[in-house]
Amino acid sequence: MAEKLRVTLVKSPIGAVPKNKKTVAALGLRKINQTNELPDNQAVRGMLRQVQHLIKVEEL
């Protein structure tokens, strides 16, 4: 596993399930094309898997 993950919001969570909206917010993403670097651990990976249709992930 990489040390950090770069996560970018590529699709709007407006029409998403409320749980997914909260997950995107918890990842620190508010606007489309906003990027955030997060630690690579199992908790973050689980959150990313839940909203994989809304984001793009790169390993650093």
C-alpha positions as CSV (number, residue, x, y, z in Angstrom):
1,M,0.0,0.0,0.0
2,A,1.1,3.5,-0.7
3,E,1.8,6.0,2.1
4,K,-0.8,8.6,0.9
5,L,-3.7,8.7,-1.5
6,R,-4.7,11.6,-3.6
7,V,-8.5,11.7,-3.9
8,T,-10.3,14.0,-6.4
9,L,-14.1,14.5,-6.6
10,V,-15.0,14.1,-10.3
11,K,-18.8,13.8,-10.0
12,S,-21.3,15.7,-8.0
13,P,-22.8,14.0,-5.0
14,I,-26.1,16.0,-5.3
15,G,-28.2,13.1,-6.5
16,A,-26.4,10.5,-4.4
17,V,-27.7,8.6,-1.3
18,P,-27.4,10.8,1.8
19,K,-24.9,8.3,3.3
20,N,-22.6,8.8,0.3
21,K,-22.9,12.6,0.6
22,K,-21.7,12.4,4.2
23,T,-18.8,10.1,3.2
24,V,-17.7,12.6,0.5
25,A,-17.8,15.4,3.0
26,A,-15.9,13.3,5.6
27,L,-13.1,12.8,2.9
28,G,-12.8,16.6,2.9
29,L,-14.2,17.1,-0.6
30,R,-16.7,19.9,-1.3
31,K,-16.4,21.0,-4.9
32,I,-15.9,19.1,-8.2
33,N,-12.2,18.7,-9.1
34,Q,-11.2,19.4,-5.5
35,T,-8.3,17.2,-4.4
36,N,-7.3,16.0,-0.9
37,E,-4.4,13.8,0.3
38,L,-5.3,11.2,2.8
39,P,-3.4,8.5,4.7
40,D,-3.6,5.1,3.2
41,N,-5.3,2.9,5.8
42,Q,-8.2,0.5,5.9
43,A,-10.7,3.0,7.2
44,V,-10.0,5.4,4.3
45,R,-10.0,2.6,1.8
46,G,-13.4,1.6,2.9
47,M,-14.7,5.1,2.6
48,L,-13.3,5.3,-0.9
49,R,-14.8,2.0,-2.0
50,Q,-18.2,3.3,-0.8
51,V,-18.1,6.3,-3.2
52,Q,-15.9,5.0,-5.9
53,H,-18.3,6.1,-8.6
54,L,-17.9,9.8,-7.5
55,I,-14.1,10.0,-7.1
56,K,-10.7,9.4,-8.7
57,V,-7.9,7.9,-6.6
58,E,-4.1,8.1,-7.2
59,E,-1.5,6.4,-5.0
60,L,1.5,8.6,-4.1
